[in-house]
Amino acid sequence: MLEKVVVARFDSEAAAIEAAGALERSGVPAAAIRRQTGEPAHHPSEQSAGDIWDWLLGEESPVRDKSIWRGHAGGTALAVTVPEAKAEATEALMRERGARDIETHRARA
């Protein structure tokens, strides 16, 4: 089954938490939802393993790849892995809860 990762930025952590709850109530497993507050680290010594950017881009990804989120990741980011058939409904639910800058990517195998 093909999966998609829907990533969105919320202006507040509270809005992201509400969206995560709504996703869970719609049947998305909690383990498929990741939340990250603030911007990614831009210097190797500032990186923390296991943040949302490592999950999306891979821990081996150079810092320069993660820096594309600079200026776009303020607030709280939410990433949700869902079956491809549910990606549009996930985007819509997140948008209804105030999501901005929504992007959908094919999940890494």
C-alpha positions as CSV (number, residue, x, y, z in Angstrom):
1,M,0.0,0.0,0.0
2,L,1.4,3.4,-1.0
3,E,1.5,6.0,1.8
4,K,1.8,9.8,1.8
5,V,3.2,12.1,4.4
6,V,1.1,15.3,4.8
7,V,3.1,18.1,6.4
8,A,1.5,21.4,7.6
9,R,2.5,24.4,9.6
10,F,0.2,25.8,12.3
11,D,0.6,29.2,13.8
12,S,0.2,27.8,17.3
13,E,1.0,24.6,19.2
14,A,-2.6,24.5,20.4
15,A,-4.0,24.5,16.9
16,A,-1.6,21.6,16.0
17,I,-2.6,19.7,19.0
18,E,-6.3,20.1,18.1
19,A,-5.6,19.0,14.6
20,A,-3.7,15.9,15.8
21,G,-6.6,15.1,18.1
22,A,-9.1,15.4,15.2
23,L,-6.9,13.2,13.1
24,E,-6.8,10.5,15.8
25,R,-10.6,10.7,16.1
26,S,-10.9,10.2,12.4
27,G,-8.9,7.0,12.7
28,V,-5.3,8.0,12.1
29,P,-3.1,6.1,14.6
30,A,-1.2,8.3,17.1
31,A,2.0,6.7,15.9
32,A,1.5,8.1,12.4
33,I,1.4,11.7,13.7
34,R,4.5,13.7,14.4
35,R,4.6,17.2,15.9
36,Q,7.6,19.6,16.1
37,T,7.6,23.1,17.6
38,G,9.9,25.8,16.2
39,E,12.4,25.8,13.4
40,P,14.9,23.1,12.7
41,A,18.5,23.5,13.8
42,H,20.8,25.0,11.2
43,H,24.1,24.0,12.7
44,P,25.2,20.4,13.3
45,S,25.9,21.1,17.0
46,E,22.3,22.4,17.4
47,Q,20.6,19.3,15.9
48,S,18.7,17.0,18.0
49,A,18.3,13.4,16.8
50,G,14.7,12.3,16.2
51,D,13.1,15.6,15.3
52,I,10.4,15.9,12.6
53,W,13.0,17.0,10.0
54,D,15.1,13.9,10.5
55,W,11.9,11.8,10.2
56,L,10.9,13.5,7.0
57,L,14.3,14.0,5.4
58,G,16.3,11.2,6.9
59,E,18.9,11.5,9.7
60,E,21.7,11.3,7.2
61,S,20.3,14.4,5.4
62,P,22.8,17.4,5.4
63,V,21.8,20.4,7.4
64,R,21.5,22.5,4.2
65,D,18.6,20.3,3.2
66,K,16.7,20.9,6.4
67,S,17.3,24.7,6.2
68,I,14.8,24.9,3.4
69,W,12.2,25.1,6.2
70,R,13.8,28.3,7.6
71,G,11.2,31.0,7.7
72,H,8.4,28.6,7.0
73,A,8.5,26.4,10.0
74,G,7.7,28.9,12.7
75,G,4.9,27.8,15.0
76,T,4.3,24.1,15.0
77,A,4.7,21.6,12.2
78,L,2.6,18.4,12.0
79,A,3.5,15.5,9.8
80,V,1.0,12.7,9.3
81,T,1.6,9.4,7.4
82,V,-1.6,8.1,5.8
83,P,-2.6,5.7,3.0
84,E,-2.5,7.5,-0.3
85,A,-6.3,7.3,-0.6
86,K,-6.7,9.4,2.6
87,A,-4.2,12.1,1.8
88,E,-6.7,14.6,0.5
89,A,-9.1,14.1,3.4
90,T,-6.1,14.6,5.8
91,E,-5.1,17.8,4.1
92,A,-8.7,19.1,4.3
93,L,-9.0,18.2,8.0
94,M,-5.7,20.0,8.7
95,R,-6.8,23.0,6.7
96,E,-10.1,23.2,8.6
97,R,-8.0,23.4,11.8
98,G,-5.9,26.3,10.6
99,A,-3.0,24.6,8.8
100,R,-0.8,26.6,6.5
101,D,1.8,25.7,4.0
102,I,0.5,22.2,3.5
103,E,2.7,19.8,1.5
104,T,2.2,16.1,0.6
105,H,5.1,13.8,-0.1
106,R,5.4,10.1,-0.9
107,A,6.4,8.3,2.3
108,R,9.9,6.8,2.4
109,A,10.0,3.1,2.1
